[in-house]
Amino acid sequence: MVRFSDIIKIKEKEGSKTLQRERYAREDKFSLSESQIFQTKKKDPGDVSLENKPGLEIVTYYEKFIERAMDVKERVKADKGISPSPILSDLHYIIEQDLIDKLYEYAMSAHEDYEEMIIHTIDVTFTALKIGKGMDYDIKMLLRLGLAAFLENVGMYKIPESILKSRGKLGQEEVKLIRKHPELSRDILWQMGENYKWLADVAYQIHERHNGSGYPLGLKGNEISELASIIGLTDTYSAMIKNRPYRRKFIQTDSIKSIVGVNKGQFPPKIVKVFLNQISLFPVNSYIRLNNRSVGRVISTDKMQPLRPTIELLYDGSGNRLEKPQIIRLSENPLLYIDGNAKLDFLNKHKADIQDHHNGKDLS
């Protein structure tokens, strides 16, 4: 879990919103009204403390996006329309306040108290936005990417939960139904009107792959929207690092190696490169072993020194759990370095302790 004492207070960015409005007005391909893009969240009096407690602000906005995702799910199931305005308003706020990295780190460390698809939506959204930052997207493109990532899987809510939660091997008809969800997503998002046709097109292409191995159309290369490729990569990565009814989650570093190794060619090289720069080979919440044999969890990364993240040490070199976890910044400790992932047998042996710590309980 992210330690709020380590979260740097977010400074409000200065700049003229009037100039931004004029710039957006000239963008023909992405038409959103001023009220949609620039709607400012009005904090009630009880929220005034958020300005002095950036950690609390991050938790608040994480929970807000959870609520938004749950609302979208219920609206889709009830065949009600989806309004993009509140989603865009929240996205605009976190982009302007530079909260993307901290929300990503919190999402990767938060325990899974919500249903699988809701958590997946949040993970994909913040991971995609983090990559978008690495792509040097302006605020318009980040808004576009964030909205598409948040709504990319709405078609899955039309799939019976008995299929989605099945622990056994799915039948041919069940697989066919699941593979239909990009079309279902497209049809749902088409209902948002002509201004959001691009959104429906992106959702329809999420499972297309750069080398032509994807579905439903077998598109390849530049035939696929760049936004769809970014979200497709984050969708794949986020699914691999979380538990599923039919399998245990993959170690995060193994997931990254799979994307750049076994699945090489499925995503544009430029996007994969940015993904590696932004997420790191040792991403937040991965468990690693140091050269002194101690074991810990990555709690933050440094793009300038991707192999030297900040570690929360949990076990000493003899495998004994520490009475109190220690924070080690490898960038400030030249004699220590990551020797590899924590071994699976070690993680399984201490599974209960690690889960308790992950859920916010003291190890001691």
C-alpha positions in Angstrom: 0.0 0.0 0.0 1.3 3.5 -0.8 2.6 5.2 2.3 1.0 8.6 2.4 3.9 10.1 4.3 5.9 9.5 1.1 3.4 11.1 -1.2 4.6 14.5 -2.3 2.1 17.3 -2.0 0.7 18.0 -5.4 1.2 21.6 -6.5 -1.5 23.2 -8.6 -0.4 24.0 -12.0 -0.7 27.6 -13.3 -1.9 28.4 -16.7 -4.7 30.1 -18.6 -7.7 27.9 -19.2 -9.0 30.5 -21.7 -6.1 29.7 -24.0 -6.7 26.0 -23.5 -10.4 26.5 -24.5 -9.4 28.3 -27.7 -7.0 25.5 -28.6 -9.6 22.8 -28.1 -12.1 24.8 -30.1 -9.8 24.4 -33.1 -9.7 20.6 -32.8 -12.3 19.2 -35.2 -11.6 15.5 -34.6 -12.4 15.6 -30.9 -15.5 17.6 -30.2 -16.4 18.1 -26.6 -18.3 21.0 -25.1 -16.6 23.4 -22.7 -18.8 22.1 -19.9 -17.7 18.5 -20.7 -14.0 19.2 -20.7 -13.7 22.0 -18.2 -16.3 21.2 -15.7 -14.6 21.7 -12.4 -15.2 19.4 -9.4 -16.9 21.4 -6.7 -15.6 20.3 -3.4 -18.1 20.3 -0.5 -17.0 21.9 2.8 -16.1 18.4 4.1 -13.5 18.0 1.4 -11.4 21.1 2.2 -8.9 19.0 4.0 -7.9 17.3 0.8 -5.8 20.3 -0.2 -3.4 19.6 2.7 -3.6 15.8 2.6 -2.6 14.7 -0.9 -2.6 11.0 0.1 -6.2 11.3 1.1 -7.0 13.0 -2.2 -5.5 10.1 -4.1 -7.7 7.6 -2.1 -10.7 9.8 -2.6 -10.2 9.9 -6.4 -9.5 6.2 -6.6 -12.8 5.5 -4.9 -14.5 8.0 -7.1 -13.4 6.2 -10.2 -14.5 2.9 -8.7 -18.0 4.5 -8.2 -18.0 5.7 -11.7 -17.1 2.3 -13.1 -19.9 0.6 -11.0 -22.4 3.2 -12.2 -21.4 2.5 -15.8 -21.8 -1.2 -15.2 -25.3 -0.8 -13.8 -26.3 1.6 -16.6 -25.1 -0.9 -19.3 -27.0 -3.8 -17.7 -30.1 -1.7 -17.5 -29.7 -0.6 -21.1 -29.4 3.1 -20.1 -27.2 5.6 -21.8 -23.7 6.5 -20.5 -22.9 10.2 -19.9 -19.2 11.0 -20.6 -19.4 14.4 -18.8 -18.7 13.2 -15.2 -16.0 10.8 -16.3 -14.3 13.6 -18.3 -14.6 16.0 -15.4 -12.7 13.6 -13.1 -10.1 12.8 -15.7 -9.5 16.5 -16.4 -9.0 17.1 -12.6 -6.4 14.3 -12.1 -4.6 15.3 -15.3 -4.4 19.0 -14.4 -3.3 18.2 -10.8 -0.7 15.7 -12.0 -2.2 12.8 -10.0 -1.8 10.1 -12.7 1.5 8.6 -11.4 0.3 8.5 -7.8 -3.1 7.1 -8.7 -1.4 4.4 -10.8 0.9 3.5 -7.8 -2.1 3.4 -5.5 -4.1 1.2 -7.9 -1.3 -1.3 -8.2 -1.0 -1.5 -4.4 -4.6 -1.4 -3.4 -6.2 -4.6 -2.2 -8.9 -6.1 -4.4 -12.1 -5.4 -2.4 -14.2 -4.9 -5.6 -15.3 -7.2 -8.3 -12.8 -8.2 -10.9 -14.1 -6.2 -13.9 -14.3 -3.0 -11.9 -10.7 -3.3 -10.6 -9.6 -4.1 -14.2 -11.2 -1.0 -15.5 -9.4 1.2 -13.0 -6.1 -0.5 -13.6 -6.3 -0.2 -17.3 -7.3 3.5 -17.1 -4.5 4.7 -14.9 -1.9 2.5 -16.6 -3.0 3.8 -20.0 -2.8 7.4 -18.8 0.7 6.7 -17.5 1.8 5.5 -20.9 0.0 8.5 -22.5 2.2 10.8 -20.4 5.2 8.9 -21.7 4.0 9.5 -25.2 3.9 13.3 -24.4 0.2 13.5 -25.1 -1.3 16.9 -24.5 -4.4 17.2 -22.2 -6.8 16.7 -25.1 -5.2 13.4 -26.0 -4.9 12.3 -22.4 -8.7 13.0 -21.9 -9.4 11.0 -25.1 -7.2 8.1 -24.0 -8.5 8.1 -20.4 -12.2 8.0 -21.5 -11.5 5.2 -24.1 -9.6 3.2 -21.5 -12.4 3.6 -18.9 -15.1 2.5 -21.3 -13.2 0.0 -23.4 -14.7 -3.1 -21.8 -18.4 -2.1 -21.4 -19.5 -4.9 -23.7 -18.3 -7.4 -21.1 -21.2 -6.3 -18.9 -23.5 -7.9 -21.4 -21.8 -11.3 -21.0 -23.5 -13.6 -18.4 -21.5 -13.6 -15.1 -21.7 -17.4 -15.0 -19.4 -17.4 -18.0 -17.1 -14.6 -16.8 -16.6 -16.3 -13.4 -16.3 -19.8 -14.7 -13.3 -21.8 -13.2 -13.5 -24.5 -15.8 -12.6 -24.6 -19.5 -15.1 -22.7 -21.5 -17.0 -24.3 -24.4 -16.8 -23.2 -28.0 -20.0 -21.2 -27.8 -19.0 -19.5 -24.6 -15.6 -18.5 -26.1 -17.4 -17.1 -29.1 -19.7 -15.0 -26.9 -16.7 -13.5 -25.0 -14.9 -12.7 -28.2 -18.0 -10.8 -29.3 -17.6 -8.2 -26.5 -15.6 -5.7 -28.7 -18.7 -5.5 -31.0 -21.0 -5.2 -28.0 -18.8 -2.3 -26.6 -18.9 -0.6 -30.0 -22.7 -0.8 -30.2 -23.1 0.5 -26.7 -20.7 3.5 -27.3 -22.3 4.3 -30.7 -25.4 5.3 -28.7 -23.4 8.3 -27.3 -23.8 10.0 -30.6 -21.7 11.1 -33.6 -19.2 13.1 -31.5 -18.2 9.8 -29.9 -18.0 7.6 -32.9 -14.2 7.6 -32.5 -14.7 6.1 -29.0 -16.8 3.2 -30.4 -14.1 2.6 -33.0 -11.3 2.5 -30.4 -13.3 0.0 -28.3 -13.9 -2.2 -31.3 -10.1 -2.4 -32.0 -8.8 -3.1 -28.5 -8.1 -6.8 -29.3 -6.6 -6.1 -32.7 -2.8 -6.7 -32.8 0.0 -4.9 -34.6 1.1 -8.2 -36.4 -2.4 -9.0 -37.5 -3.0 -11.8 -35.0 -5.9 -10.1 -33.2 -9.7 -10.0 -33.6 -12.4 -9.3 -34.7 -11.1 -7.9 -38.1 -7.5 -9.0 -38.1 -6.2 -5.4 -38.6 -2.5 -4.8 -38.5 0.0 -1.9 -38.3 -1.4 1.5 -38.9 -4.8 0.2 -39.5 -5.2 0.1 -35.7 -5.8 3.3 -33.7 -2.8 4.2 -31.6 -5.2 4.6 -28.6 -6.5 1.1 -29.2 -2.9 -0.3 -29.2 -2.1 1.5 -25.9 -5.2 0.3 -24.3 -4.8 -3.2 -25.7 -1.4 -3.5 -24.2 -2.5 -2.2 -20.8 -5.6 -4.5 -21.0 -3.2 -7.5 -21.6 -0.8 -6.5 -18.8 -3.4 -5.6 -16.2 -5.2 -9.0 -16.8 -2.0 -10.9 -16.4 -1.0 -9.4 -13.0 -4.3 -10.0 -11.3 -6.0 -13.2 -10.2 -8.6 -14.8 -12.4 -11.2 -17.5 -11.5 -9.3 -19.9 -13.7 -5.7 -19.1 -12.8 -3.4 -17.3 -10.4 -1.9 -14.0 -11.3 1.5 -13.8 -13.0 4.5 -12.2 -11.4 4.6 -8.7 -12.8 8.1 -8.9 -14.2 7.2 -12.2 -15.9 4.2 -10.4 -17.5 6.4 -7.7 -18.9 8.9 -10.3 -20.2 6.0 -12.0 -21.9 4.9 -8.8 -23.6 8.3 -8.1 -25.0 9.2 -11.7 -25.5 6.6 -14.4 -26.2 4.1 -11.9 -27.4 6.6 -9.7 -29.3 5.1 -8.0 -32.3 1.6 -7.8 -31.0 2.0 -4.1 -30.1 3.8 -1.2 -31.9 7.5 -1.0 -30.8 7.2 2.7 -30.0 4.4 1.9 -27.5 6.2 -1.0 -26.0 9.3 1.1 -25.5 7.2 3.8 -23.7 5.5 1.1 -21.6 8.8 -0.2 -20.4 10.1 3.3 -19.6 6.9 4.2 -17.7 6.1 0.9 -15.9 9.7 -0.4 -15.3 11.0 -3.9 -15.3 10.3 -4.0 -11.6 6.9 -2.3 -11.4 5.1 -1.1 -8.3 3.9 -3.9 -6.1 6.3 -6.5 -7.5 8.3 -8.6 -5.0 12.0 -8.6 -5.5 15.2 -10.1 -3.9 18.2 -7.9 -3.2 21.8 -9.0 -3.5 22.0 -9.5 0.3 19.1 -12.0 -0.1 16.5 -9.8 1.7 13.1 -9.6 0.1 10.8 -6.6 -0.3 8.1 -5.0 -2.4 8.6 -2.2 -4.9 6.6 0.9 -3.8 7.8 3.5 -6.3 9.9 3.6 -9.4 12.3 6.2 -10.9 12.3 6.7 -14.7 15.8 8.0 -14.5 17.0 4.9 -12.7 14.5 2.1 -13.6 16.6 -0.7 -12.0 16.9 1.2 -8.7 13.3 1.7 -7.4 12.3 2.3 -3.8 11.7 -0.9 -1.8 9.8 -1.7 1.3 11.9 -4.5 2.9 9.8 -7.2 4.5 12.2 -10.1 5.2 15.9 -10.2 6.0 18.6 -12.3 4.2 17.7 -15.3 6.3 14.1 -15.2 5.4 12.9 -13.8 8.8 10.2 -11.2 8.6 11.3 -7.8 9.9 9.7 -6.6 13.0 9.1 -3.3 11.2 9.2 -3.0 7.4 12.1 -0.7 6.2 12.0 1.7 3.3 15.1 1.5 1.1 15.8 3.8 -1.8 18.2 1.9 -4.0 19.2 5.2 -5.7 20.7 6.2 -2.3 22.3 2.8 -1.5 24.9 2.0 -4.2 25.9 -1.3 -2.5 22.4 -2.8 -2.8 20.8 -3.8 -6.1 18.0 -6.1 -7.3 19.2 -9.7 -7.8 15.9 -10.9 -9.3 12.3 -11.6 -8.5 11.4 -13.1 -5.1 11.1 -16.9 -5.7 7.6 -18.3 -6.0 8.3 -20.9 -3.3 9.3 -18.1 -0.9 6.2 -16.1 -1.7 3.9 -19.1 -1.3 5.6 -20.0 2.0 4.9 -16.5 3.4 1.6 -15.9 1.4 -0.5 -15.3 4.5 1.9 -12.7 6.0 2.3 -10.9 2.6 -1.4 -10.8 2.1 -2.0 -9.4 5.6 0.6 -6.7 4.9 -0.9 -6.0 1.5 -4.3 -5.5 3.1 -2.8 -2.9 5.5 -2.2 -5.1 8.6 1.1 -5.0 10.5 3.5 -7.8 9.9 4.6 -7.9 13.5 
